[in-house]
Amino acid sequence: MTETTLSVPEIHCGHCKMSIEEAVGALDGVASAEVSVEQRTVSVAFDTPASIDSIVGAIEDQGYEVPAQ
């Protein structure tokens, strides 16, 4: 299991949290996705077939920018 935390500066409310957690959590291989509104981060635990690229893609598909980590 791989765990990572991504910075997503545009997170600012409960709606952001809900939409990102749902999108990332729906990816095959993602065991958990937790958004911290206060820290503006997304913590994800995943195995293949999920990847950092697919996780970032899911976040960006929701309209949030993920700066280079």
N, C-alpha and C positions, 0 to 999 in steps of 0.2 A: 504494500500500500504506500503510495506517495502522498505527501501532504505539502501544500504550498499556501502562501498567503499573498494575495495580489492587492496592490494599491489601486483604488478606484476613486479619485478625488471628487467626482460628481455625485457620489452618494450623499443624500441629505435628508431622507425621510423614510417612513415606513413603506411607502409605495416602492421606492427604490429597492429596499430590502426584499420585499415580497417578489418583485418581478425578477430580480437577479437570482434569488434562491430557487425559484421555480424553474427558470431557464437552465441554470447550471445543474440543478438536481435531476433534471429530466435526461441528462446525457447518460448514455450507456457507460458504465464503469465508475460513475460518481457515487461514492458511499455517503458523503455528506457535504453540504455547502452552507456556510454560516456567514452572514453579512453583519459587520459591525458598523452601524451608522455613525457612532461617535468617532471611531478610528478611520472610517472610510476605507475599509478593507473587506476582502472576500477570502475566507479560509476554506480550502477544499481538500478533501481526502478522496483519492481516486486510484483506480487501476486501469489497465488497458481494457477497452479500446479508447478510453478518454485520454486526452493529452492536454498540455498547457495550451496549445494552439486551439483546440476545440473549446476549452473553457473560456479563453479570451474571446473567441468568436461568439460564443453564446452571450457573453456579457455585452459585447459590442452590438450584437443584434438587438439588444434591448435599448440601445441608444446611449450607452455609457462608454467613454473612452478609457482604455487601460494603457497607461504610459508604459514604455519599455521598463522592464523590471531589472 
